Amino acid sequence: MKKLLPLFAMAAFLAMGSAHAADGCDAKAVDKNGKPLAGAAKTSFMKKCQKDTAAAACEPKAVDKNGKALAGAAKNSFMKKCEADAAKG
């Protein structure tokens, strides 16, 4: 149980950070010349950036009831649901 507490604290911290993912992604949405992206390029970048941010927030939460990291199909299923929930807000 002592090992799980820091894991949950870290997960909560990352979840709070993902709430500001759109702001962070928006700031990173620039081309190689430093100009802000627009149109389809920005839409594509934002979608990928937000998905990557959600995945980073969900990764620490992907543990079983014994505190071991999930693997294979169980991890894939968990990550898919977690990322979908994160996208909903």
Disulfide bonds with the S-S distance in Angstrom:
Cys25-Cys49 2.03
Cys58-Cys82 2.02
